[in-house]
Amino acid sequence: MILDEFTAMPDAPQSWRAISDRVMGGVSDGGLAREMVAGRAALRLTGRVSLENDGGFLQMARDLAPDGAAIDLSGHAGLELDVFGNGETYGVHLRTAEVTRPWQSYRASFVALPEWQRLRLPFAGFAAHRIEAPLDLARVRRVGLVAIGRAFTADLALARLALYR
């Protein structure tokens, strides 16, 4: 099941938004744009992640349901992403109905090579971060692709986001 594919959209879909540590006083700076990347239409997150002022992240995120409600992903084994990057490690963060604080999530990481690649991230590999509740796949609200945790230049393109069984 495809959640997003950026082949026919002239601008960045409104369902995606850029979020940075500036919401909590950090100084990381970046943006989100719809671009052609190595021959594919994609949503591209670029910028500089800074650890100053207790910061350290840039993120492209979207609610899975238009109204922010939870959706049931329990019939699927994981997420499938078509990504292109700069050889850095990035994260995928899931938020569920149980997540009540901005720093809580369920996380998996991947290296985005400087070529298009299709990655499969099984839900069983997502780890709870600063939350004790187990990942409830029946109540997933949001997905985010995140440059986080260290000072570096982020450059991550997403052409397709899907679920696999």
C-alpha positions in Angstrom: 0.0 0.0 0.0 1.5 3.3 -1.1 1.3 6.1 1.5 3.0 8.7 -0.7 4.6 8.9 -4.1 5.8 12.2 -5.5 5.6 11.5 -9.2 2.8 13.8 -10.3 2.7 16.7 -7.8 4.0 20.1 -8.8 4.7 21.3 -5.3 5.5 19.7 -1.9 2.4 18.0 -0.7 0.6 19.9 2.0 0.5 16.7 4.1 4.2 16.9 4.7 5.9 19.6 6.8 9.4 20.5 7.9 10.0 20.6 11.6 13.3 21.7 13.3 14.7 22.0 16.8 13.9 25.7 16.6 10.5 24.8 18.1 12.4 24.2 21.4 15.1 26.9 21.1 17.6 25.0 18.9 19.4 26.6 15.9 19.3 23.8 13.2 18.2 25.3 9.9 16.7 23.6 6.9 13.8 23.2 4.5 11.7 21.0 2.5 11.1 21.2 -1.2 9.7 19.2 -4.1 12.5 18.6 -6.5 13.9 16.3 -9.2 16.7 14.3 -7.6 18.8 12.1 -9.9 16.0 11.7 -12.3 13.1 11.1 -9.8 10.5 13.5 -8.4 11.0 13.6 -4.7 10.5 15.5 -1.5 13.9 16.7 -0.3 14.9 17.7 3.2 18.1 19.8 3.3 19.9 21.8 6.0 22.4 21.9 8.8 21.8 20.0 12.1 23.3 21.9 15.0 23.7 20.8 18.6 23.8 24.3 19.9 21.1 25.5 22.4 20.3 21.8 23.2 19.1 21.3 19.6 19.9 18.6 17.1 17.3 17.7 14.5 15.6 18.5 11.2 12.5 16.5 10.2 10.1 15.9 7.3 6.9 14.6 8.8 3.3 13.9 7.9 0.2 12.7 9.7 -1.0 9.4 8.2 -4.7 10.4 8.3 -5.8 13.9 7.1 -7.4 14.7 10.5 -4.4 13.5 12.5 -6.3 10.4 13.7 -4.6 7.1 14.3 -4.7 4.5 11.5 -4.3 0.7 11.8 -1.0 -0.6 10.3 -1.2 -4.0 12.1 -1.7 -5.9 8.9 1.7 -4.8 7.6 5.2 -5.9 8.3 6.9 -2.5 7.9 7.7 0.6 5.9 9.2 0.7 2.4 11.1 3.8 1.4 12.7 5.0 -1.8 15.4 7.3 -0.6 18.5 9.2 -1.9 20.9 10.8 0.4 24.4 11.9 1.2 25.8 8.8 2.9 24.6 9.9 6.3 22.5 8.0 8.9 18.9 9.2 9.3 15.9 8.0 11.3 12.3 7.1 10.8 10.2 8.1 13.8 6.7 6.8 14.3 4.2 8.5 16.6 1.1 6.7 18.0 -1.9 7.7 20.0 0.1 6.8 23.2 2.9 9.3 22.4 2.1 12.5 24.4 5.5 14.3 24.5 7.5 15.7 21.6 10.6 13.7 22.4 8.8 10.3 22.5 8.7 8.1 19.4 9.4 4.6 18.0 12.6 4.7 16.0 14.5 2.9 13.3 17.6 4.2 11.4 19.1 3.8 8.0 22.0 5.0 5.9 20.9 7.0 2.8 23.4 6.4 0.1 24.0 8.9 -2.7 21.9 6.7 -5.1 18.3 5.7 -5.2 17.6 2.7 -3.0 14.5 0.9 -1.8 14.7 0.2 1.9 12.5 -2.0 4.0 12.2 -1.2 7.7 10.3 -3.9 9.6 8.1 -2.6 12.4 9.7 -5.2 14.7 12.9 -3.3 14.4 11.5 0.0 15.7 12.6 0.8 19.3 10.7 2.8 21.8 12.4 6.1 22.6 11.6 7.7 26.0 8.3 5.9 26.2 7.5 2.6 28.0 4.4 1.6 26.0 5.1 -0.9 23.2 4.5 0.1 19.6 0.8 -0.3 18.9 0.5 -0.7 15.2 -3.3 -0.3 15.4 -2.8 3.4 16.6 -0.1 5.0 14.4 -0.6 8.7 13.7 2.5 10.2 12.2 5.7 9.2 10.3 8.8 11.4 10.2 12.2 11.1 8.4 14.7 12.7 10.7 18.3 14.1 10.6 19.1 13.9 14.3 21.6 13.6 17.1 24.8 15.1 15.8 26.0 18.1 13.9 26.0 17.4 10.1 24.7 18.5 6.8 21.4 16.8 6.0 20.4 16.0 2.4 17.6 13.4 2.2 15.2 12.8 -0.7 12.1 10.6 -0.5 10.4 9.5 -3.7 8.1 6.9 -2.3 6.7 5.8 1.1 4.7 2.5 1.3 3.7 -0.3 3.6 4.7 -3.9 2.9 3.3 -7.2 4.2 
